Amino acid sequence: MKRLSRYRDVGVLVIRLAFGFQLVRVSYTNALFPVENIPNFVSYLISLGVPFPTVGAYLSSYTEFIGGILLILGLFTRWTAVLLIINFSVAFGLAHVSIGDTYQNTFPSLNLLAVSIFLLLNGPGQFSVKNDE
């Protein structure tokens, strides 16, 4: 098992790619077509009582979209992780905890938060555009 540690950077790459592609996949419609899609997100945030829902919708959408691209590339990974930790902490608190959501529904947000923390602590690994360790 000790020999597997030499592949640590491959594991970090797999996590970055999987997480980055997922972020881009779920946020690209809001980021690339905001006029058509952001109003639905804003309405959802209003229903939760979020202050400044329009600002929040844009910040969250672009944080996830641009953050996903940066993670795929391995560029500014730790700074991206910090922004994603803030984003998913707010999402977890406002969209799940505040409404007494089930664990099953909170699981995706918790996973995204956990991966962000992992990337903050571990960095992008060797296979990245810019290793910011």
CYANA upper distance limits for C-alpha pairs under 8 A (distance plus 0.5 A):
  1 MET  CA      5 SER  CA      8.15
  4 LEU  CA      8 ARG  CA      7.78
  7 TYR  CA     11 GLY  CA      7.13
  8 ARG  CA     12 VAL  CA      6.94
  8 ARG  CA    125 GLY  CA      8.41
  9 ASP  CA     13 LEU  CA      6.60
  9 ASP  CA    125 GLY  CA      5.39
  9 ASP  CA    126 GLN  CA      6.16
  9 ASP  CA    127 PHE  CA      7.29
 10 VAL  CA     14 VAL  CA      6.71
 10 VAL  CA    125 GLY  CA      8.33
 10 VAL  CA    127 PHE  CA      8.02
 11 GLY  CA     15 ILE  CA      6.77
 12 VAL  CA     16 ARG  CA      6.58
 12 VAL  CA    119 LEU  CA      8.47
 12 VAL  CA    124 PRO  CA      7.12
 12 VAL  CA    125 GLY  CA      6.40
 13 LEU  CA     17 LEU  CA      6.55
 13 LEU  CA    124 PRO  CA      7.66
 13 LEU  CA    125 GLY  CA      7.26
 13 LEU  CA    127 PHE  CA      6.96
 13 LEU  CA    128 SER  CA      8.38
 14 VAL  CA     18 ALA  CA      6.53
 15 ILE  CA     19 PHE  CA      6.38
 15 ILE  CA    115 VAL  CA      8.23
 16 ARG  CA     20 GLY  CA      6.18
 16 ARG  CA     71 LEU  CA      6.04
 16 ARG  CA     72 ILE  CA      6.35
 16 ARG  CA     74 GLY  CA      7.95
 16 ARG  CA    119 LEU  CA      8.39
 16 ARG  CA    124 PRO  CA      7.94
 17 LEU  CA     21 PHE  CA      6.42
 17 LEU  CA     71 LEU  CA      7.41
 17 LEU  CA     72 ILE  CA      5.49
 18 ALA  CA     22 GLN  CA      6.68
 19 PHE  CA     23 LEU  CA      6.71
 19 PHE  CA     68 GLY  CA      7.63
 19 PHE  CA     71 LEU  CA      8.23
 19 PHE  CA    112 LEU  CA      8.16
 19 PHE  CA    115 VAL  CA      8.12
 20 GLY  CA     24 VAL  CA      6.77
 20 GLY  CA     67 GLY  CA      7.76
 20 GLY  CA     68 GLY  CA      4.38
 20 GLY  CA     69 ILE  CA      6.66
 20 GLY  CA     70 LEU  CA      8.12
 20 GLY  CA     71 LEU  CA      5.78
 20 GLY  CA     72 ILE  CA      5.68
 21 PHE  CA     25 ARG  CA      6.48
 21 PHE  CA     68 GLY  CA      6.74
 21 PHE  CA     69 ILE  CA      8.09
 21 PHE  CA     72 ILE  CA      7.51
 22 GLN  CA     26 VAL  CA      6.75
 22 GLN  CA     68 GLY  CA      7.98
 23 LEU  CA     27 SER  CA      6.61
 23 LEU  CA     64 GLU  CA      6.01
 23 LEU  CA     65 PHE  CA      6.57
 23 LEU  CA     67 GLY  CA      8.07
 23 LEU  CA     68 GLY  CA      5.55
 24 VAL  CA     28 TYR  CA      6.00
 24 VAL  CA     64 GLU  CA      7.23
 24 VAL  CA     65 PHE  CA      5.34
 24 VAL  CA     66 ILE  CA      8.15
 24 VAL  CA     68 GLY  CA      5.76
 24 VAL  CA     69 ILE  CA      7.30
 27 SER  CA     31 ALA  CA      6.67
 27 SER  CA     61 SER  CA      6.14
 27 SER  CA     62 TYR  CA      8.03
 27 SER  CA     64 GLU  CA      6.70
 27 SER  CA     65 PHE  CA      5.87
 28 TYR  CA     32 LEU  CA      6.15
 28 TYR  CA     33 PHE  CA      8.30
 28 TYR  CA     61 SER  CA      8.39
 28 TYR  CA     65 PHE  CA      6.52
 29 THR  CA     33 PHE  CA      5.87
 29 THR  CA     34 PRO  CA      7.64
 29 THR  CA     37 ASN  CA      7.14
 30 ASN  CA     34 PRO  CA      5.31
 30 ASN  CA     36 GLU  CA      8.32
 30 ASN  CA     37 ASN  CA      5.67
 30 ASN  CA     38 ILE  CA      6.09
 30 ASN  CA     61 SER  CA      6.57
 31 ALA  CA     58 TYR  CA      8.32
 31 ALA  CA     61 SER  CA      6.39
 31 ALA  CA     62 TYR  CA      6.29
 31 ALA  CA     65 PHE  CA      7.11
 33 PHE  CA     37 ASN  CA      6.72
 33 PHE  CA     38 ILE  CA      8.46
 34 PRO  CA     38 ILE  CA      5.44
 34 PRO  CA     39 PRO  CA      8.39
 35 VAL  CA     39 PRO  CA      7.74
 37 ASN  CA     41 PHE  CA      7.55
 38 ILE  CA     42 VAL  CA      6.59
 38 ILE  CA     54 THR  CA      8.43
 38 ILE  CA     57 ALA  CA      7.11
 38 ILE  CA     58 TYR  CA      7.76
 39 PRO  CA     43 SER  CA      6.61
 40 ASN  CA     44 TYR  CA      6.79
 41 PHE  CA     45 LEU  CA      6.76
 41 PHE  CA     57 ALA  CA      6.52
 42 VAL  CA     46 ILE  CA      6.61
 42 VAL  CA     53 PRO  CA      5.89
 42 VAL  CA     54 THR  CA      5.94
 42 VAL  CA     56 GLY  CA      8.41
 42 VAL  CA     57 ALA  CA      6.30
 43 SER  CA     47 SER  CA      6.73
 43 SER  CA     53 PRO  CA      8.39
 44 TYR  CA     48 LEU  CA      7.05
 45 LEU  CA     49 GLY  CA      6.88
 45 LEU  CA     50 VAL  CA      5.90
 45 LEU  CA     53 PRO  CA      5.97
 45 LEU  CA     56 GLY  CA      8.47
 45 LEU  CA     57 ALA  CA      8.02
 46 ILE  CA     50 VAL  CA      6.20
 46 ILE  CA     51 PRO  CA      8.25
 46 ILE  CA     53 PRO  CA      6.51
 48 LEU  CA     94 LEU  CA      7.56
 48 LEU  CA     95 ALA  CA      7.54
 50 VAL  CA     94 LEU  CA      8.05
 52 PHE  CA     56 GLY  CA      6.69
 53 PRO  CA     57 ALA  CA      6.47
 54 THR  CA     58 TYR  CA      6.85
 55 VAL  CA     59 LEU  CA      6.54
 56 GLY  CA     60 SER  CA      6.43
 57 ALA  CA     61 SER  CA      6.53
 58 TYR  CA     62 TYR  CA      6.54
 59 LEU  CA     63 THR  CA      6.33
 60 SER  CA     64 GLU  CA      6.64
 60 SER  CA     87 ASN  CA      6.82
 61 SER  CA     65 PHE  CA      6.64
 62 TYR  CA     66 ILE  CA      6.20
 62 TYR  CA     67 GLY  CA      8.14
 63 THR  CA     67 GLY  CA      5.91
 63 THR  CA     83 LEU  CA      7.60
 63 THR  CA     84 LEU  CA      7.44
 63 THR  CA     87 ASN  CA      8.07
 64 GLU  CA     68 GLY  CA      6.30
 64 GLU  CA     84 LEU  CA      7.62
 65 PHE  CA     69 ILE  CA      7.03
 66 ILE  CA     70 LEU  CA      6.71
 67 GLY  CA     71 LEU  CA      6.61
 67 GLY  CA     80 THR  CA      6.21
 67 GLY  CA     81 ALA  CA      8.44
 67 GLY  CA     84 LEU  CA      7.84
 68 GLY  CA     72 ILE  CA      6.71
 69 ILE  CA     73 LEU  CA      6.87
 70 LEU  CA     74 GLY  CA      6.34
 70 LEU  CA     75 LEU  CA      5.58
 70 LEU  CA     76 PHE  CA      7.22
 70 LEU  CA     77 THR  CA      7.26
 70 LEU  CA     80 THR  CA      7.76
 71 LEU  CA     75 LEU  CA      6.82
 71 LEU  CA     76 PHE  CA      8.30
 71 LEU  CA     77 THR  CA      6.34
 71 LEU  CA     80 THR  CA      7.96
 71 LEU  CA    124 PRO  CA      8.25
 73 LEU  CA    128 SER  CA      6.45
 73 LEU  CA    129 VAL  CA      6.27
 74 GLY  CA    124 PRO  CA      5.86
 74 GLY  CA    125 GLY  CA      8.46
 74 GLY  CA    127 PHE  CA      7.93
 74 GLY  CA    128 SER  CA      4.80
 74 GLY  CA    129 VAL  CA      5.90
 74 GLY  CA    130 LYS  CA      6.68
 74 GLY  CA    131 ASN  CA      7.63
 75 LEU  CA    124 PRO  CA      8.17
 75 LEU  CA    128 SER  CA      7.24
 75 LEU  CA    129 VAL  CA      6.15
 75 LEU  CA    130 LYS  CA      5.70
 75 LEU  CA    131 ASN  CA      7.80
 75 LEU  CA    132 ASP  CA      8.26
 76 PHE  CA     80 THR  CA      6.51
 76 PHE  CA    130 LYS  CA      7.55
 76 PHE  CA    132 ASP  CA      7.04
 77 THR  CA     81 ALA  CA      6.50
 77 THR  CA    119 LEU  CA      7.42
 77 THR  CA    120 LEU  CA      7.71
 77 THR  CA    123 GLY  CA      6.64
 77 THR  CA    124 PRO  CA      6.19
 77 THR  CA    132 ASP  CA      7.58
 78 ARG  CA     82 VAL  CA      6.84
 78 ARG  CA    119 LEU  CA      6.87
 78 ARG  CA    120 LEU  CA      5.12
 78 ARG  CA    121 LEU  CA      8.15
 78 ARG  CA    123 GLY  CA      6.25
 78 ARG  CA    124 PRO  CA      8.02
 78 ARG  CA    132 ASP  CA      7.72
 79 TRP  CA     83 LEU  CA      7.04
 79 TRP  CA    120 LEU  CA      8.05
 80 THR  CA     84 LEU  CA      6.68
 81 ALA  CA     85 ILE  CA      6.47
 81 ALA  CA    116 SER  CA      5.40
 81 ALA  CA    117 ILE  CA      7.25
 81 ALA  CA    119 LEU  CA      6.63
 81 ALA  CA    120 LEU  CA      5.80
 82 VAL  CA     86 ILE  CA      6.91
 82 VAL  CA    116 SER  CA      7.83
 82 VAL  CA    117 ILE  CA      8.37
 82 VAL  CA    120 LEU  CA      7.17
 83 LEU  CA     87 ASN  CA      6.67
 84 LEU  CA     88 PHE  CA      6.45
 84 LEU  CA    113 LEU  CA      7.82
 84 LEU  CA    116 SER  CA      6.71
 85 ILE  CA     89 SER  CA      6.35
 85 ILE  CA    113 LEU  CA      6.17
 85 ILE  CA    116 SER  CA      6.26
 85 ILE  CA    117 ILE  CA      7.23
 86 ILE  CA     90 VAL  CA      6.67
 87 ASN  CA     91 ALA  CA      6.67
 88 PHE  CA     92 PHE  CA      6.31
 88 PHE  CA    109 SER  CA      6.72
 88 PHE  CA    110 LEU  CA      8.25
 88 PHE  CA    112 LEU  CA      7.36
 88 PHE  CA    113 LEU  CA      6.07
 89 SER  CA     93 GLY  CA      6.60
 89 SER  CA    113 LEU  CA      7.35
 90 VAL  CA     94 LEU  CA      6.34
 90 VAL  CA     95 ALA  CA      8.40
 91 ALA  CA     95 ALA  CA      5.79
 91 ALA  CA     96 HIS  CA      7.71
 91 ALA  CA    109 SER  CA      7.73
 92 PHE  CA     96 HIS  CA      5.70
 92 PHE  CA     97 VAL  CA      6.81
 92 PHE  CA    106 THR  CA      7.48
 92 PHE  CA    109 SER  CA      6.52
 92 PHE  CA    110 LEU  CA      7.70
 93 GLY  CA     97 VAL  CA      5.41
 93 GLY  CA     98 SER  CA      6.51
 94 LEU  CA     98 SER  CA      5.86
 94 LEU  CA     99 ILE  CA      8.12
 95 ALA  CA     99 ILE  CA      7.27
 96 HIS  CA    100 GLY  CA      6.67
 96 HIS  CA    101 ASP  CA      5.37
 96 HIS  CA    102 THR  CA      8.27
 96 HIS  CA    105 ASN  CA      8.15
 96 HIS  CA    106 THR  CA      6.56
 97 VAL  CA    101 ASP  CA      6.52
101 ASP  CA    105 ASN  CA      6.98
101 ASP  CA    106 THR  CA      7.28
102 THR  CA    106 THR  CA      6.88
103 TYR  CA    107 PHE  CA      6.45
106 THR  CA    110 LEU  CA      6.68
107 PHE  CA    111 ASN  CA      6.59
108 PRO  CA    112 LEU  CA      6.71
109 SER  CA    113 LEU  CA      6.62
110 LEU  CA    114 ALA  CA      6.53
111 ASN  CA    115 VAL  CA      6.61
112 LEU  CA    116 SER  CA      6.67
113 LEU  CA    117 ILE  CA      6.79
114 ALA  CA    118 PHE  CA      6.69
115 VAL  CA    119 LEU  CA      6.68
116 SER  CA    120 LEU  CA      6.67
117 ILE  CA    121 LEU  CA      6.74
118 PHE  CA    122 ASN  CA      6.44
118 PHE  CA    123 GLY  CA      8.50
119 LEU  CA    123 GLY  CA      5.61
119 LEU  CA    124 PRO  CA      7.15
122 ASN  CA    133 GLU  CA      8.44
123 GLY  CA    131 ASN  CA      7.89
123 GLY  CA    132 ASP  CA      7.08
123 GLY  CA    133 GLU  CA      6.30
124 PRO  CA    128 SER  CA      6.67
124 PRO  CA    130 LYS  CA      8.48
124 PRO  CA    131 ASN  CA      6.52
124 PRO  CA    132 ASP  CA      7.53
124 PRO  CA    133 GLU  CA      8.10
125 GLY  CA    131 ASN  CA      7.01
125 GLY  CA    133 GLU  CA      8.50
126 GLN  CA    131 ASN  CA      6.95
127 PHE  CA    131 ASN  CA      8.36
